[in-house]
Amino acid sequence: MPRLKFWSPKEEFLILEILPHGVSGLLLTLDGEKRLRPERFWENFSLENLTRQFRLRWRKRIVIAAADPSLAVTLYVPARLEREPAAAKEPLGIVELENLVAQSVGKVFNQCRKEASRMLMVDELDTVLVGTKVHDFKVDGHRVLDPVGFQGKRVDAVLELTLTTRVVFDAWRHLFHGSRDFLFTDLARSALTVLAKLNAPSVNLVTLGNGHASFFILEPAATGTVIYRRPLKWRTGHVLEAIAASIGAGARATEELYRKYLLGEMSDRARNRFFGVMRPVLGKLFEEIGKTRLRGKTYLDSHMPLPISFPKRHGKVTIDPLLPFKLAEELGFRVKENEWAMPQSRVFRYLAPFLEFYYDKSNSLINQKLWRRLHWLAPSSKEL
């Protein structure tokens, strides 16, 4: 469970990007003047490959693991906590609240695991609950920051359940069971949460990967905010596959030619040919986006650079790129673009989880207790 604290002159964060094909890592520092600096980057991060010196400092670093949307999902569930009639006349205590919330999580867990397994396309028993929070409290219809100490018959709240695949859970089990400062999140949730700070009340996001694509809408609801998530019938791999089929080249040669196209290192004739091949594939992407509930400004996070000029308007949707440096600066942080040797979309996928952690206000006593009870709902090896 992450524990927010006063920031020391130089705080260190190890941010892990967990993707279907591997894990990358970034060591990020934050100083007392809110300057963010990337100190070290690992394309293929592995605990076994860390140097002895790095291992010695391991415990002093805050670890933030952000999983690709295909590997983790966060669900929001409204909860109604009914108190016993006799207890309702007394101030609500933390033990009673903990028991009421735990009972509510237990009631919805199976349905949430079923829904998450469908989204993650894995078996239910391979879908593991790794994070539970409760927020947006109301006592007898009146909004309160913390219901402890209030009298009332009913407490309404929002349960936030984060689930991942067993493969991811087993790979990082020592972090989930550790006592260190640690946050596990899904990248889509991080992106939406951070973008909402400047684009409230709702945010649209499209994520494109080689093997999958999805769209997300963070929108207000009667119980706070909810995230609407659905898949898109498209993937970035379609672009390279179309090029390869048209010229009869292998994967490596196709990728190199595509790189030259993006850099403008082709003749006009070759560029026109490439564009003609890619046009129907990109058209299919916008056709799929047009079928969704998306309206207005929609941010695009693509794991592969696309030949699209931004902003790109299509029907009622305007596609905008993610601009992490501008976002960080608007939130009061100091960054230097020349220190980041990677595309802006990838920079965003590291900064968004950090900013989510930095602004996290969920470290209440009840959420600390829920963190300790998580193991109750993780399927044991006997179930497998």
C-alpha positions in Angstrom: 0.0 0.0 0.0 1.6 3.3 -1.0 2.2 5.7 1.9 2.4 9.3 0.9 5.0 11.2 2.9 6.8 14.6 2.8 9.1 14.7 -0.1 12.8 14.7 0.8 15.3 16.7 -1.2 15.7 13.8 -3.7 13.1 11.1 -3.8 13.7 8.0 -6.0 11.1 6.1 -7.9 11.5 2.9 -9.9 8.7 2.8 -12.5 8.0 -0.5 -14.2 6.1 -0.7 -17.5 4.6 -4.2 -17.7 3.7 -5.1 -21.2 2.7 -8.5 -22.8 6.1 -9.0 -24.3 8.3 -7.8 -21.4 9.0 -5.3 -18.7 11.0 -2.0 -19.0 12.1 0.1 -16.1 12.9 3.8 -15.4 14.6 5.2 -12.3 13.1 8.7 -11.8 14.2 11.3 -9.3 12.3 14.2 -7.8 14.1 17.0 -6.0 12.9 19.6 -3.6 12.2 22.0 -6.4 9.9 19.5 -8.1 12.4 18.8 -10.9 11.9 15.4 -12.5 14.9 13.6 -14.0 15.3 10.2 -15.6 18.4 8.7 -14.1 18.5 5.2 -15.7 16.5 3.2 -18.1 16.2 -0.6 -18.7 14.7 -1.8 -21.9 14.5 -5.3 -20.4 14.1 -5.0 -16.7 14.9 -8.0 -14.5 15.5 -8.2 -10.8 18.2 -10.9 -11.4 20.1 -8.5 -13.7 20.4 -5.7 -11.2 23.8 -4.8 -9.9 24.8 -5.4 -6.3 24.9 -1.6 -5.7 21.4 -1.2 -7.0 20.2 -4.0 -4.8 21.6 -2.4 -1.7 19.5 0.7 -2.4 16.4 -1.3 -3.5 14.6 -0.7 -0.3 15.0 3.0 -0.4 13.1 3.4 -3.6 9.4 3.7 -4.2 8.3 1.1 -6.7 5.4 1.9 -9.1 4.3 -0.9 -11.4 2.0 0.1 -14.3 0.6 -2.7 -16.4 -0.7 -2.5 -20.0 -4.5 -2.4 -20.2 -4.5 -5.9 -21.6 -2.9 -7.2 -18.3 -4.8 -5.2 -15.7 -8.2 -3.6 -15.2 -9.7 -1.3 -12.5 -13.4 -1.6 -11.8 -15.6 0.9 -9.9 -18.5 -0.6 -8.0 -21.1 1.4 -5.9 -21.6 0.0 -2.4 -24.4 0.4 0.1 -23.3 -0.4 3.6 -26.3 -1.0 5.9 -25.6 -0.8 9.6 -27.4 -2.7 12.3 -30.4 -0.7 13.7 -28.8 -0.6 17.2 -25.4 0.3 15.9 -26.8 3.2 13.7 -27.4 5.3 16.8 -23.7 5.1 17.7 -20.7 6.8 15.9 -19.3 4.5 13.2 -16.0 2.9 14.3 -13.1 1.8 12.0 -13.6 -1.9 12.9 -17.2 -1.8 11.9 -16.4 0.1 8.7 -13.7 -2.4 7.8 -16.1 -5.3 8.3 -18.8 -3.7 6.3 -16.5 -2.8 3.4 -14.9 -6.3 3.5 -18.3 -7.9 3.3 -19.3 -5.7 0.4 -16.1 -6.6 -1.5 -16.8 -10.3 -0.8 -20.3 -9.9 -2.3 -19.1 -8.3 -5.6 -15.8 -10.1 -6.0 -16.9 -13.1 -8.1 -18.9 -10.9 -10.5 -15.9 -8.4 -10.8 -13.5 -11.3 -11.3 -15.7 -12.7 -14.0 -16.0 -9.3 -15.8 -12.2 -8.7 -15.5 -11.4 -12.1 -16.8 -13.5 -11.3 -19.9 -11.6 -8.0 -20.4 -8.2 -9.6 -19.9 -9.2 -12.8 -21.9 -7.9 -15.2 -19.2 -9.7 -17.8 -17.0 -11.4 -16.5 -13.9 -9.0 -18.5 -11.7 -6.1 -16.7 -13.4 -7.5 -13.3 -12.6 -6.2 -12.0 -9.3 -7.4 -9.0 -7.1 -4.3 -6.9 -6.3 -5.8 -3.6 -5.2 -8.9 -2.5 -3.3 -9.8 1.0 -2.2 -13.0 2.7 -1.0 -13.8 6.4 -1.4 -16.6 8.9 -2.2 -18.4 8.3 1.1 -21.9 9.4 2.0 -23.6 8.9 5.3 -27.4 8.8 5.0 -27.1 10.8 1.7 -24.6 13.4 3.0 -21.2 13.4 1.5 -18.3 13.1 4.0 -14.6 12.8 3.6 -14.4 10.0 6.2 -17.5 8.3 7.7 -15.7 7.2 10.9 -17.3 9.0 13.9 -20.6 9.7 12.2 -24.0 8.3 13.2 -26.2 7.0 10.5 -28.2 4.0 9.2 -26.4 3.7 5.8 -23.0 4.4 4.3 -22.7 4.7 0.5 -19.3 4.5 -1.1 -17.4 3.5 -4.2 -15.3 0.4 -4.3 -12.3 0.4 -6.6 -11.0 -3.0 -7.5 -7.8 -3.6 -9.5 -7.3 -7.0 -11.0 -4.5 -8.5 -13.0 -3.5 -11.8 -14.5 -1.9 -14.6 -12.5 1.2 -14.5 -14.7 1.8 -10.8 -13.7 0.9 -11.4 -10.1 3.3 -14.4 -9.7 6.1 -12.5 -11.4 5.9 -9.6 -8.9 4.5 -11.5 -5.9 7.2 -10.3 -3.6 6.1 -6.7 -4.2 2.4 -7.3 -3.6 3.2 -9.1 -0.3 6.0 -6.7 0.8 5.7 -3.8 3.3 7.6 -1.3 1.1 6.1 1.8 -0.6 4.4 0.2 -3.7 1.7 1.1 -6.2 0.3 -1.3 -8.8 -1.9 0.3 -11.4 -3.1 -0.1 -14.9 -1.7 2.3 -17.5 -5.1 3.4 -18.8 -6.3 4.3 -15.3 -3.2 6.3 -14.6 -3.5 8.2 -17.9 -7.2 9.0 -17.3 -6.6 10.0 -13.7 -3.8 12.4 -14.6 -5.5 13.9 -17.7 -8.6 14.5 -15.6 -6.7 17.0 -13.5 -6.6 19.4 -16.5 -9.6 18.1 -18.5 -12.3 17.5 -15.9 -15.0 16.3 -15.7 -14.6 13.6 -18.4 -11.6 12.3 -20.4 -11.4 10.1 -23.5 -8.5 7.8 -24.3 -7.6 5.4 -27.1 -4.7 2.9 -26.6 -3.2 1.1 -29.5 -0.9 -2.0 -29.1 0.5 -4.5 -31.6 -2.0 -7.2 -30.5 -4.9 -5.1 -29.2 -6.6 -1.8 -29.0 -9.1 -0.2 -26.6 -10.9 3.0 -25.8 -11.7 4.4 -22.4 -14.0 7.1 -21.1 -13.6 8.5 -17.6 -16.9 10.2 -16.8 -18.7 11.5 -13.8 -21.4 9.4 -12.1 -23.8 9.7 -9.2 -21.2 7.8 -7.1 -18.1 9.8 -8.2 -16.4 8.8 -11.4 -16.4 5.6 -13.5 -14.3 4.3 -16.3 -16.1 2.9 -19.4 -13.8 0.5 -21.3 -14.3 -1.4 -24.6 -12.1 -3.0 -27.2 -11.5 -1.7 -30.7 -11.2 -4.1 -33.6 -7.8 -2.8 -34.7 -4.1 -3.1 -33.8 -0.9 -1.4 -34.9 0.4 -4.6 -36.3 -2.1 -4.2 -39.2 0.0 -1.3 -40.6 3.2 -3.3 -40.9 1.4 -6.4 -42.1 -0.2 -4.4 -44.9 3.2 -3.0 -46.0 4.9 -6.3 -45.8 2.2 -7.9 -48.0 2.4 -5.2 -50.6 6.2 -5.4 -51.0 6.9 -9.0 -50.1 9.4 -8.1 -47.4 10.2 -9.7 -44.0 9.4 -8.2 -40.6 12.7 -6.6 -40.0 13.0 -5.0 -43.5 9.4 -3.8 -43.2 10.1 -2.1 -39.9 13.2 -0.4 -41.4 11.3 0.9 -44.4 8.5 2.1 -42.1 11.1 4.0 -40.0 12.4 5.7 -43.1 8.9 6.7 -44.2 8.3 8.3 -40.8 11.6 10.2 -41.0 11.0 11.4 -44.5 13.9 9.4 -45.9 12.1 8.1 -49.0 11.5 9.4 -52.5 8.1 11.0 -53.2 7.2 8.0 -55.3 8.0 5.5 -52.6 6.2 7.7 -50.0 3.1 7.9 -52.1 3.1 4.1 -52.5 3.5 3.5 -48.8 0.7 6.0 -48.0 -1.6 4.3 -50.5 -1.0 0.9 -48.7 -1.6 2.4 -45.3 -4.6 4.6 -46.0 -7.2 1.8 -45.9 -5.7 0.4 -42.7 -5.7 3.8 -40.9 -9.2 4.4 -42.4 -10.3 1.3 -40.6 -9.0 2.7 -37.3 -11.1 5.8 -37.6 -14.1 3.8 -38.8 -13.9 1.8 -35.6 -13.5 5.0 -33.4 -16.5 6.4 -35.1 -18.6 3.5 -33.9 -17.9 4.2 -30.3 -19.4 6.6 -27.7 -16.3 8.8 -28.0 -17.1 12.5 -28.6 -14.9 15.6 -28.6 -11.2 15.6 -27.6 -9.8 12.1 -27.4 -6.2 11.4 -26.5 -4.2 8.7 -28.4 -1.6 6.5 -26.9 0.0 4.3 -29.5 2.9 1.9 -28.8 4.0 2.4 -32.4 4.3 5.9 -34.1 1.6 6.4 -36.7 1.7 8.6 -39.8 -1.0 10.9 -38.4 -0.9 14.7 -38.1 -2.4 16.0 -34.9 -4.9 17.2 -34.0 -6.9 14.9 -36.3 -10.6 15.5 -36.6 -12.9 12.6 -37.7 -16.6 13.1 -37.4 -17.4 14.1 -33.8 -14.0 13.1 -32.5 -10.8 15.1 -32.4 -7.7 12.9 -31.9 -5.0 14.6 -29.8 -1.5 13.3 -28.9 -0.3 12.9 -25.3 2.0 15.7 -24.4 3.7 14.7 -21.1 6.2 17.6 -20.8 3.4 20.2 -21.1 1.2 18.2 -18.7 4.0 17.9 -16.1 4.8 21.6 -16.3 1.1 22.6 -16.0 1.0 20.6 -12.8 4.0 22.5 -11.4 6.9 20.1 -12.2 10.2 21.0 -13.9 11.3 18.8 -16.8 13.9 19.1 -19.6 12.9 17.3 -22.8 16.5 16.7 -23.9 17.0 14.4 -20.9 14.4 12.0 -22.2 15.7 9.8 -25.0 12.3 8.3 -26.0 9.1 9.2 -27.8 6.7 11.4 -25.9 4.0 8.7 -25.8 6.4 6.5 -23.9 7.5 9.3 -21.6 3.8 9.7 -20.7 3.5 6.0 -19.8 6.2 6.6 -17.2 5.1 10.0 -15.9 1.4 9.1 -15.6 1.9 6.3 -13.0 4.3 8.6 -11.1 1.8 11.5 -11.1 -1.0 9.1 -10.0 1.1 8.1 -7.0 2.1 11.6 -6.2 -1.5 12.9 -6.1 -2.9 9.7 -4.5 -5.1 10.7 -1.5 -6.4 7.3 -0.7 -4.0 6.4 2.1 -6.7 6.5 4.7 -6.8 4.0 7.6 -9.6 2.0 6.0 -7.6 1.6 2.8 -4.6 0.5 4.7 -6.7 -2.2 6.4 -8.2 -3.3 3.1 -4.6 -3.7 1.7 -3.8 -6.1 4.5 -6.9 -8.2 3.8 -6.3 -8.6 0.1 -4.9 -12.1 0.4 -8.4 -13.3 1.4 -9.6 -12.9 -2.2 -6.6 -14.1 -4.1 -7.2 -17.7 -5.4 -4.9 -20.2 -3.8 -2.8 -22.8 -5.5 -5.4 -25.4 -4.5 -8.0 -23.8 -6.8 -5.7 -24.1 -9.9 
